[in-house]
Amino acid sequence: MRVLIATDTYPPDLSGSSFFADRLARGLAARGLDVHVVCASDTGPRTDVVRDGVALHRLRSVPLLIHPTVRFVPPPGVHGVLRRLVARVRPDVLHTQDHFTIGRAAVAAAVRSGIPVVATNHFMPDNLLPYLPRWLHAAVSWLAWRDFHRIYRHADHLTTPTRVAADLVARTGFEREVEPVSCGVDLSRFRTPAASATDPRMWARKELELPDLPTIAFVGRLDAEKRLDELIRALARITARVRAQLVLAGRGTRRAELERLACAEGVREHVHFLGFVPDEQLPAVYAAADVFAMPGVAELQSIATLEAMASGLPVVAADAVALPHLVSPGENGFLFTSGDVAGLAAVLTRILTSPELRDRMGAVSLAMASRHDQDRTLERFEEIYAAVSAGRGPAAKG
């Protein structure tokens, strides 16, 4: 089967959608599918390359000024480029990851050519609104969802990572069924460090040149919707009782601001900014930690949280959107109310000061992560592709 994946964000862009599209493409190729991806060029000019068994068709791009971790494909000419690409590749199915410049052009080209469309939604306006004036939020949110409806109504089958995310789409008035399909996680990959040393935590800290201290980890973009200021303010409360450290892996628009905040809170020496961490080094980041924190309020699933759980870590997360889907309070971690810095500090301190609690919660996280095995995700998408390409309409589970 030949699949064309359309996505406006793809590595080295930093986003959950980007990482999912990359792992989906490589995973499907490893299972024997003929996989093509159309995405933004990582350098600017248009290129066609094959990487990890995946044919990448990278379109001319420019930096996105409001979001330096993402590149943008200008709309002029894109519809023509996608029509020609679809005619040349002749996929059995198109799988779009979004409804922006590339996604909408790819859907239009597929519909025009009679090619079935699978559409996955990773979008919610909350990812965009922090970069706009508050008075525009309601109007932009309404327009963004209307645009989503206009493009995704052409899909033969729709998915999104969680039931919460599917319900969110339904509340916008979208009347089509949306199936929850987890982004998935490679369970074996994130347990690898445990076999690398007698004490994997100490090994990982040495590998990352971190002090051997109780460690809170965050992996993701250092952007407004992640609410990392709350984590730094919480750390100031924690260090009054426990000599702990915070490790932030990722880059984003708020790094300089977060560094200034850490200085103002008196915890700069306890906050380690790792910057961008290559995919192959991510297991070491999780292995170095005692607890994973995700204070973001715009997560439709959170791949990083899944990876932390697959690494056997307790999770402390904001009680927002889909994060409660991954945290069972008191079992594998705790939820806190966004903005409640004291509450966040309290539950982090509780985990950091109790090795028994940490180990028990980590074991539950690992068990919960097993339900999100990447192989299940890949198998389900293969079933969906087979159904829609055979003209059977929306693919029934199982």
DOZA-558247 format. One line per 3 residues: for each residue x, y negated, z negated of N, C-alpha, C. Coordinates in steps of 0.2 Angstrom, whole numbers. Layout:
X:Y:Z:X:Y:Z:X:Y:Z | ... $
! end
This chain:
4:6:0:0:0:0:4:-6:0 | 2:-11:4:6:-17:4:2:-23:1 | 5:-26:-4:2:-31:-8:6:-38:-7 $
2:-43:-6:5:-50:-6:3:-53:-13 | 8:-55:-17:6:-59:-23:7:-66:-22 | 2:-70:-23:3:-77:-22:3:-81:-29 $
8:-85:-30:9:-88:-37:13:-95:-36 | 10:-100:-39:13:-106:-39:19:-107:-44 | 20:-102:-49:26:-102:-53:29:-95:-53 $
35:-95:-52:39:-89:-52:46:-90:-54 | 49:-85:-58:56:-87:-60:61:-90:-55 | 65:-95:-57:66:-97:-64:62:-101:-67 $
56:-103:-64:51:-107:-68:49:-103:-75 | 48:-107:-80:47:-105:-86:39:-106:-88 | 36:-100:-88:29:-100:-90:26:-93:-90 $
21:-92:-94:19:-85:-95:16:-82:-88 | 13:-86:-84:11:-84:-77:17:-82:-73 | 22:-86:-73:28:-84:-70:31:-78:-72 $
32:-77:-78:35:-70:-80:30:-64:-79 | 24:-65:-79:19:-60:-78:20:-58:-70 | 20:-63:-66:20:-62:-59:26:-58:-57 $
32:-60:-60:38:-57:-58:38:-50:-61 | 36:-48:-67:36:-41:-69:31:-37:-66 | 25:-40:-64:20:-36:-60:23:-34:-53 $
27:-39:-50:29:-38:-43:35:-32:-44 | 39:-33:-48:45:-28:-49:42:-21:-51 | 37:-21:-56:34:-15:-58:30:-11:-53 $
27:-15:-49:23:-12:-43:28:-9:-38 | 33:-13:-37:38:-10:-32:42:-4:-34 | 43:-4:-41:46:2:-44:41:8:-43 $
35:7:-43:30:13:-42:29:14:-35 | 32:11:-30:32:13:-23:28:9:-19 | 25:3:-21:21:-1:-17:26:-6:-13 $
23:-8:-7:27:-13:-3:25:-20:-5 | 29:-23:-9:27:-29:-13:30:-35:-10 | 26:-40:-8:28:-47:-6:26:-52:-11 $
30:-57:-12:28:-63:-16:29:-69:-12 | 24:-74:-12:25:-80:-10:24:-85:-15 | 30:-89:-16:30:-94:-22:35:-100:-20 $
36:-104:-25:40:-110:-23:48:-108:-23 | 51:-111:-19:58:-111:-18:62:-113:-25 | 67:-109:-27:70:-111:-33:75:-116:-32 $
77:-117:-26:82:-122:-24:80:-128:-20 | 74:-128:-17:72:-133:-13:70:-131:-6 | 75:-128:-2:73:-126:5:69:-120:5 $
66:-119:10:62:-112:11:67:-107:12 | 66:-101:9:70:-95:10:66:-89:10 | 69:-83:13:66:-77:12:71:-72:10 $
70:-69:4:75:-64:1:72:-58:-1 | 76:-53:-2:73:-47:-5:77:-46:-12 | 73:-45:-18:76:-45:-24:73:-39:-28 $
76:-35:-31:73:-29:-35:68:-26:-31 | 69:-25:-25:64:-21:-21:58:-25:-19 | 58:-32:-20:52:-36:-19:54:-41:-14 $
50:-42:-8:51:-47:-3:49:-54:-5 | 53:-59:-7:51:-65:-9:51:-70:-3 | 45:-73:-2:44:-79:3:44:-85:-1 $
49:-89:-2:50:-95:-6:49:-101:-1 | 44:-105:-3:42:-111:1:45:-117:-1 | 46:-122:3:50:-128:1:46:-131:-5 $
51:-133:-10:48:-136:-16:52:-142:-18 | 49:-146:-23:52:-151:-26:51:-151:-34 | 55:-154:-38:54:-154:-45:47:-157:-47 $
44:-154:-52:38:-157:-55:40:-162:-60 | 39:-168:-59:41:-173:-64:39:-173:-71 | 33:-171:-72:30:-171:-78:32:-164:-82 $
35:-159:-78:36:-153:-81:43:-150:-78 | 49:-152:-80:55:-150:-77:56:-143:-77 | 53:-139:-80:54:-132:-80:50:-128:-74 $
47:-132:-70:43:-130:-65:44:-133:-58 | 44:-130:-53:45:-133:-46:38:-133:-43 | 37:-138:-38:31:-139:-35:31:-139:-28 $
26:-135:-24:26:-135:-17:21:-140:-15 | 23:-146:-11:19:-151:-9:14:-148:-4 | 7:-150:-5:2:-147:-1:2:-148:7 $
5:-153:10:5:-154:17:8:-148:21 | 4:-145:25:7:-139:29:6:-132:26 | 5:-132:19:5:-126:16:0:-121:19 $
-6:-123:21:-12:-119:23:-9:-115:30 | -6:-119:34:-3:-116:40:2:-111:39 | 7:-113:34:12:-108:32:9:-101:30 $
4:-102:25:1:-96:23:-3:-92:28 | -6:-95:33:-10:-92:38:-5:-88:42 | 1:-91:44:6:-87:48:9:-81:43 $
10:-83:37:13:-77:33:9:-71:32 | 2:-73:31:-2:-67:30:-3:-63:37 | -3:-67:42:-3:-63:49:3:-59:50 $
9:-61:47:15:-58:48:16:-52:43 | 14:-53:37:15:-48:32:9:-42:33 | 3:-45:34:-3:-40:35:-4:-36:29 $
-5:-39:23:-6:-35:17:-12:-32:17 | -13:-26:13:-19:-23:12:-23:-27:7 | -20:-31:2:-23:-35:-3:-19:-41:-5 $
-23:-46:-6:-19:-52:-9:-21:-52:-16 | -16:-54:-20:-17:-55:-27:-14:-61:-29 | -19:-66:-30:-17:-73:-32:-17:-74:-40 $
-12:-78:-42:-11:-79:-50:-14:-85:-52 | -16:-89:-47:-18:-96:-49:-22:-99:-43 | -25:-105:-44:-29:-108:-38:-26:-115:-37 $
-19:-116:-37:-16:-122:-36:-14:-122:-28 | -8:-125:-27:-6:-126:-20:-6:-120:-16 | -1:-115:-18:0:-109:-15:-6:-104:-16 $
-9:-104:-22:-15:-99:-23:-21:-101:-18 | -22:-107:-18:-28:-109:-14:-27:-108:-7 | -21:-109:-4:-20:-108:3:-19:-101:5 $
-17:-97:0:-16:-89:1:-23:-86:1 | -28:-89:-3:-35:-86:-4:-38:-88:3 | -37:-94:5:-41:-96:11:-38:-92:17 $
-32:-91:18:-29:-87:23:-31:-79:23 | -32:-77:17:-34:-70:16:-41:-69:18 | -46:-74:16:-53:-74:18:-54:-74:25 $
-50:-79:28:-50:-80:35:-48:-73:39 | -43:-69:36:-41:-63:40:-45:-57:38 | -50:-58:33:-53:-52:31:-50:-48:26 $
-45:-50:23:-41:-47:18:-44:-47:11 | -45:-42:7:-48:-42:1:-43:-46:-4 | -47:-50:-9:-43:-54:-14:-44:-52:-21 $
-39:-51:-24:-39:-50:-32:-36:-56:-35 | -40:-59:-40:-38:-65:-43:-37:-65:-50 | -31:-67:-53:-30:-67:-60:-30:-74:-63 $
-33:-75:-68:-33:-82:-71:-28:-82:-77 | -23:-87:-77:-19:-88:-82:-20:-96:-85 | -25:-99:-82:-25:-106:-82:-31:-108:-88 $
-29:-113:-91:-34:-117:-95:-32:-124:-96 | -36:-129:-95:-34:-136:-95:-30:-138:-101 | -30:-135:-106:-26:-137:-112:-19:-137:-111 $
-16:-133:-106:-9:-133:-104:-7:-139:-100 | -12:-143:-97:-11:-149:-93:-12:-155:-97 | -17:-155:-102:-20:-161:-105:-15:-165:-109 $
-10:-161:-113:-5:-165:-117:-1:-170:-113 | -1:-169:-106:3:-174:-102:-1:-179:-99 | -7:-180:-101:-12:-185:-98:-14:-189:-104 $
-16:-196:-102:-20:-200:-107:-26:-196:-110 | -27:-197:-117:-33:-194:-120:-40:-196:-116 | -40:-202:-114:-47:-204:-111:-48:-200:-105 $
-43:-197:-102:-44:-193:-96:-46:-186:-97 | -45:-183:-103:-45:-176:-104:-52:-173:-102 | -58:-176:-104:-64:-173:-103:-65:-172:-95 $
-64:-178:-92:-65:-178:-84:-60:-173:-81 | -54:-173:-83:-49:-168:-80:-51:-161:-81 | -53:-160:-87:-55:-153:-89:-61:-150:-84 $
-66:-155:-84:-72:-153:-80:-70:-152:-72 | -66:-157:-70:-64:-156:-63:-60:-150:-61 | -55:-148:-66:-51:-142:-66:-55:-136:-65 $
-60:-135:-70:-64:-129:-70:-68:-129:-63 | -71:-135:-61:-75:-135:-55:-70:-132:-49 | -64:-134:-49:-60:-132:-44:-58:-125:-44 $
-57:-122:-50:-56:-115:-51:-62:-111:-48 | -68:-113:-50:-74:-110:-47:-74:-110:-40 | -72:-115:-37:-73:-116:-29:-68:-111:-26 $
-62:-110:-29:-57:-105:-26:-58:-98:-28 | -60:-97:-34:-60:-90:-36:-67:-87:-35 | -72:-90:-33:-78:-87:-31:-77:-83:-24 $
-71:-84:-21:-70:-80:-15:-67:-73:-16 | -65:-72:-23:-61:-66:-25:-66:-60:-25 | -63:-54:-23:-67:-47:-23:-67:-45:-30 $
-62:-46:-34:-61:-44:-41:-57:-49:-45 | -59:-50:-51:-56:-56:-55:-54:-52:-62 | -48:-55:-64:-45:-52:-70:-42:-58:-74 $
-41:-57:-80:-38:-62:-85:-35:-58:-91 | -30:-60:-94:-27:-56:-99:-31:-53:-105 | -36:-56:-107:-39:-54:-113:-47:-55:-113 $
-51:-52:-117:-58:-53:-117:-59:-61:-119 | -55:-63:-124:-56:-70:-126:-56:-75:-120 | -51:-73:-115:-49:-77:-109:-55:-77:-105 $
-58:-71:-104:-64:-69:-100:-70:-73:-102 | -71:-73:-109:-76:-77:-111:-76:-84:-110 | -70:-87:-111:-68:-94:-109:-70:-96:-102 $
-69:-92:-97:-71:-93:-91:-78:-93:-90 | -81:-88:-93:-89:-88:-93:-92:-94:-96 | -89:-97:-101:-92:-103:-104:-92:-109:-100 $
-88:-109:-94:-87:-114:-90:-93:-114:-84 | -97:-108:-85:-102:-108:-80:-101:-103:-74 | -95:-100:-74:-93:-95:-69:-97:-89:-70 $
-101:-87:-65:-106:-82:-66:-103:-75:-64 | -97:-74:-61:-94:-68:-59:-91:-64:-65 | -91:-58:-64:-88:-54:-70:-80:-54:-69 $
-77:-55:-75:-70:-56:-76:-68:-50:-80 | -63:-46:-78:-61:-40:-82:-54:-42:-85 | -54:-41:-92:-48:-42:-96:-43:-36:-94 $
-37:-38:-92:-32:-33:-90:-26:-36:-94 | -23:-33:-99:-17:-36:-102:-11:-37:-98 | -7:-42:-99:-1:-43:-96:4:-38:-96 $
3:-34:-102:7:-28:-103:14:-30:-106 | 18:-25:-108:24:-26:-111:28:-19:-110 | 35:-20:-109:39:-14:-108:41:-12:-115 $
38:-7:-118:39:-5:-125:46:-3:-126 | 49:1:-122:55:4:-123:61:-1:-123 | 60:-6:-119:65:-11:-118:66:-15:-124 $
61:-17:-128:61:-21:-134:63:-17:-140 | 64:-11:-139:66:-7:-145:73:-5:-144 | 76:-6:-138:83:-4:-137:88:-7:-142 $
88:-13:-144:93:-15:-149:94:-10:-155 | 88:-7:-157:88:-3:-163:93:3:-162 | 95:5:-156:99:10:-155:106:8:-154 $
107:1:-154:114:-2:-152:118:-3:-158 | 116:-2:-164:120:-3:-170:117:0:-176 | 121:1:-181:118:3:-188:113:-2:-190 $
115:-8:-190:110:-13:-192:109:-18:-186 | 103:-17:-183:102:-20:-177:101:-28:-178 | 98:-30:-184:97:-37:-185:104:-40:-186 $
108:-38:-189:115:-41:-190:119:-41:-183 | 118:-35:-180:121:-35:-173:119:-40:-168 | 112:-41:-168:109:-46:-164:111:-53:-166 $
111:-55:-173:114:-61:-175:121:-63:-173 | 125:-58:-173:132:-59:-171:132:-60:-164 | 128:-56:-160:128:-57:-153:126:-64:-151 $
121:-67:-154:119:-74:-153:122:-79:-157 | 128:-77:-160:132:-82:-164:127:-86:-169 | 123:-82:-173:119:-85:-178:121:-83:-185 $
120:-87:-190:121:-85:-197:117:-79:-199 | 120:-75:-203:116:-70:-206:111:-72:-211 | 105:-75:-209:100:-77:-214:93:-75:-212 $
89:-75:-217:82:-74:-215:80:-78:-209 | 77:-75:-204:76:-79:-197:69:-79:-195 | 66:-85:-193:60:-85:-190:62:-87:-182 $
58:-83:-178:60:-84:-171:54:-87:-167 | 55:-91:-162:50:-93:-157:53:-92:-150 | 49:-89:-145:52:-89:-138:46:-92:-134 $
48:-97:-130:43:-100:-125:46:-107:-123 | 41:-110:-120:43:-117:-118:43:-122:-124 | 47:-127:-124:47:-132:-130:43:-138:-127 $
36:-136:-127:32:-141:-124:26:-143:-129 | 22:-148:-128:18:-151:-133:13:-146:-135 | 10:-142:-131:4:-137:-133:7:-132:-137 $
14:-131:-138:16:-126:-142:17:-128:-150 | 16:-134:-151:15:-137:-158:21:-135:-162 | 27:-135:-159:33:-133:-163:35:-138:-168 $
32:-144:-168:34:-149:-174:31:-146:-180 | 25:-142:-180:23:-139:-186:27:-134:-189 | 31:-130:-184:35:-125:-187:41:-128:-190 $
44:-134:-187:50:-137:-190:48:-140:-197 | 42:-143:-197:39:-146:-204:38:-140:-209 | 36:-135:-207:35:-129:-211:42:-127:-214 $
47:-127:-209:54:-124:-211:56:-129:-217 | 55:-135:-217:57:-140:-222:54:-137:-229 | 48:-135:-229:45:-133:-235:48:-126:-237 $
49:-122:-232:52:-115:-233:59:-115:-237 | 63:-119:-234:70:-120:-236:71:-123:-243 | 66:-125:-246:66:-128:-253:66:-122:-257 $
64:-116:-255:63:-110:-259:68:-104:-256 | 68:-104:-249:72:-98:-246:77:-101:-241 | 83:-99:-241:88:-101:-237:87:-98:-230 $
83:-101:-226:81:-97:-220:83:-102:-214 | 82:-99:-208:83:-102:-202:78:-101:-196 | 77:-106:-192:72:-105:-186:76:-105:-180 $
75:-100:-175:78:-99:-169:73:-101:-164 | 74:-106:-159:70:-108:-154:73:-106:-147 | 70:-101:-144:73:-99:-137:69:-101:-132 $
71:-106:-128:68:-108:-122:70:-116:-121 | 67:-119:-116:68:-126:-114:62:-129:-113 | 62:-136:-113:55:-139:-111:56:-147:-113 $
50:-150:-112:50:-157:-112:51:-160:-119 | 50:-156:-124:50:-159:-131:57:-157:-135 | 62:-155:-132:68:-153:-136:71:-159:-140 $
72:-164:-136:75:-170:-139:71:-172:-145 | 65:-173:-144:60:-175:-150:60:-170:-156 | 61:-163:-154:61:-158:-159:68:-159:-163 $
73:-160:-160:79:-161:-163:79:-167:-168 | 76:-172:-166:76:-178:-170:71:-177:-176 | 66:-173:-175:62:-171:-181:65:-167:-186 $
69:-162:-183:73:-158:-188:78:-162:-192 | 81:-167:-189:86:-171:-193:82:-175:-198 | 76:-178:-196:72:-182:-201:69:-177:-206 $
68:-171:-205:66:-167:-210:71:-163:-214 | 77:-165:-213:83:-162:-216:85:-155:-215 | 82:-152:-209:84:-145:-208:87:-144:-201 $
91:-149:-199:94:-148:-192:99:-143:-192 | 103:-142:-198:107:-136:-198:104:-129:-198 | 98:-129:-200:94:-123:-200:90:-121:-194 $
90:-126:-189:86:-125:-183:91:-124:-177 | 91:-118:-174:95:-116:-168:92:-116:-162 | 94:-121:-157:91:-121:-151:95:-117:-146 $
92:-112:-144:96:-107:-139:96:-109:-132 | 91:-114:-130:90:-115:-123:87:-109:-120 | 88:-109:-113:85:-104:-109:89:-97:-110 $
85:-92:-112:89:-86:-113:87:-81:-108 | 92:-78:-104:90:-74:-98:86:-68:-101 | 82:-65:-96:78:-59:-98:81:-54:-101 $
87:-52:-99:91:-46:-102:93:-47:-109 | 94:-54:-111:96:-55:-118:90:-56:-123 | 84:-56:-120:78:-58:-125:77:-52:-130 $
79:-46:-129:78:-41:-134:82:-43:-140 | 88:-46:-139:92:-48:-145:89:-53:-149 | 86:-58:-146:82:-63:-149:77:-61:-154 $
73:-56:-152:68:-53:-156:72:-49:-162 | 77:-45:-160:80:-41:-165:84:-45:-170 | 85:-51:-169:89:-55:-174:84:-58:-179 $
77:-57:-178:72:-61:-182:69:-56:-187 | 67:-59:-192:63:-56:-198:55:-57:-196 | 53:-62:-193:46:-64:-192:46:-68:-185 $
41:-67:-181:40:-71:-175:34:-76:-177 | 35:-82:-174:30:-87:-175:27:-90:-169 | 21:-91:-168:18:-93:-162:13:-99:-164 $
15:-105:-165:10:-110:-167:6:-113:-161 | 7:-111:-155:4:-114:-149:-4:-113:-149 | -7:-118:-146:-15:-118:-146:-18:-117:-139 $
-14:-115:-134:-16:-114:-127:-14:-107:-124 | -15:-102:-128:-12:-95:-126:-18:-91:-124 | -18:-89:-118:-23:-84:-116:-21:-77:-117 $
-15:-76:-119:-13:-69:-122:-7:-70:-126 | -1:-73:-123:5:-74:-125:10:-68:-125 | 14:-68:-119:18:-62:-118:24:-62:-123 $
26:-68:-125:31:-68:-130:29:-64:-137 | 23:-66:-139:20:-62:-145:20:-55:-144 | 18:-53:-138:18:-45:-136:25:-42:-137 $
29:-46:-134:36:-44:-135:39:-43:-142 | 37:-48:-146:39:-48:-153:36:-42:-156 | 30:-41:-155:26:-35:-158:30:-28:-156 $
31:-28:-149:35:-22:-147:42:-21:-150 | 44:-27:-152:51:-26:-156:50:-25:-163 | 44:-24:-165:43:-22:-172:43:-28:-177 $
41:-33:-175:41:-39:-179:34:-41:-182 | 33:-43:-188:27:-47:-190:26:-53:-186 | 20:-55:-186:18:-61:-182:14:-66:-186 $
16:-72:-186:12:-78:-189:10:-82:-183 | 3:-83:-182:1:-87:-176:-5:-91:-178 | -6:-96:-173:-11:-101:-174:-18:-97:-173 $
-23:-99:-177:-29:-96:-176:-33:-99:-170 | -31:-98:-164:-33:-102:-158:-33:-98:-152 | -38:-99:-148:-39:-95:-141:-38:-88:-142 $
-33:-85:-139:-33:-78:-139:-28:-75:-144 | -24:-79:-147:-19:-76:-152:-22:-72:-157 | -28:-73:-160:-31:-68:-165:-32:-61:-162 $
-32:-61:-155:-33:-54:-152:-27:-50:-153 | -21:-53:-155:-15:-50:-156:-13:-49:-164 | -16:-53:-168:-14:-53:-175:-20:-51:-179 $
-19:-45:-183:-24:-43:-188:-22:-45:-195 | -25:-51:-198:-22:-54:-204:-21:-49:-210 | -16:-49:-213:-14:-45:-218:-12:-38:-216 $
-12:-36:-209:-10:-30:-207:-3:-30:-203 | -3:-34:-197:3:-35:-194:6:-42:-194 | 2:-47:-198:4:-53:-199:-1:-58:-202 $
-1:-64:-200:-6:-69:-203:-8:-74:-198 | -14:-76:-198:-16:-82:-194:-16:-88:-198 | -15:-94:-195:-15:-100:-199:-19:-105:-195 $
-22:-110:-198:-26:-115:-195:-21:-121:-192 | -21:-122:-186:-17:-127:-183:-17:-133:-186 | -11:-136:-188:-11:-142:-192:-10:-141:-199 $
-11:-135:-202:-10:-134:-209:-3:-131:-210 | 2:-136:-210:9:-135:-211:10:-131:-218 | 7:-133:-223:8:-130:-229:6:-122:-229 $
0:-121:-226:-2:-114:-225:3:-110:-221 | 5:-113:-215:10:-110:-211:16:-108:-215 | 19:-113:-219:25:-112:-223:24:-106:-228 $
18:-106:-231:16:-101:-236:17:-94:-234 | 14:-93:-228:13:-86:-225:20:-84:-223 | 24:-88:-220:31:-87:-217:35:-85:-223 $
35:-89:-229:39:-88:-235:37:-81:-238 | 30:-79:-238:28:-73:-240:32:-67:-237 | 32:-68:-230:35:-62:-226:43:-62:-227 $
46:-68:-227:53:-68:-228:56:-66:-234 | 52:-66:-239:54:-64:-246:52:-57:-248 | 49:-54:-243:46:-47:-245:48:-42:-240 $
54:-39:-240:56:-34:-235:51:-28:-234 | 48:-26:-240:43:-21:-239:37:-23:-235 | 34:-29:-236:29:-32:-232:31:-33:-225 $
37:-35:-224:40:-36:-217:40:-30:-213 | 42:-24:-216:43:-18:-213:36:-15:-212 | 32:-16:-216:25:-13:-215:21:-16:-210 $
22:-23:-210:18:-27:-204:22:-25:-198 | 28:-25:-197:32:-24:-191:30:-17:-188 | 29:-12:-192:26:-5:-190:19:-6:-187 $
15:-10:-190:8:-11:-187:9:-14:-181 | 13:-20:-180:14:-23:-174:16:-18:-168 | 20:-14:-170:23:-9:-165:17:-5:-162 $
13:-2:-167:8:2:-165:2:-2:-161 | 1:-8:-163:-4:-12:-159:-1:-14:-152 | 6:-15:-151:9:-16:-145:8:-10:-140 $
8:-4:-143:7:2:-139:1:2:-134 | -4:-2:-137:-10:-2:-133:-9:-7:-127 | -4:-10:-126:-2:-15:-121:3:-12:-116 $
4:-6:-116:10:-3:-112:10:-6:-105 | 15:-8:-102:15:-11:-96:13:-6:-90 | 14:1:-91:12:6:-87:5:6:-86 $
1:5:-91:-6:5:-91:-8:-1:-87 | -5:-7:-87:-7:-13:-84:-6:-12:-76 | 0:-9:-74:2:-8:-67:-3:-2:-64 $
-5:3:-68:-9:8:-66:-16:5:-64 | -18:0:-69:-25:-3:-68:-25:-7:-62 | -20:-11:-60:-20:-15:-54:-19:-11:-48 $
-16:-5:-48:-16:-1:-43:-23:2:-41 | -27:3:-46:-34:6:-46:-38:0:-42 | -37:-6:-45:-41:-12:-42:-39:-13:-35 $
-33:-13:-33:-31:-14:-26:-34:-8:-22 | -33:-2:-24:-36:3:-20:-44:2:-19 | -47:0:-24:-54:0:-23:-56:-6:-18 $
-53:-12:-19:-55:-18:-15:-53:-17:-8 | -47:-13:-7:-45:-12:0:-49:-7:4 | -52:-3:0:-56:2:3:-63:-1:4 $
-64:-7:2:-71:-10:3:-76:-8:-2 | -74:-6:-8:-79:-4:-13:-81:-9:-17 | -79:-16:-16:-81:-21:-20:-77:-21:-27 $
-80:-24:-32:-76:-24:-39:-75:-17:-41 | -68:-16:-43:-66:-10:-45:-68:-7:-52 | -72:-2:-52:-74:1:-59:-68:4:-62 $
-68:3:-69:-63:6:-73:-63:13:-73 | -56:16:-74:-56:23:-74:-56:27:-68 $
! end
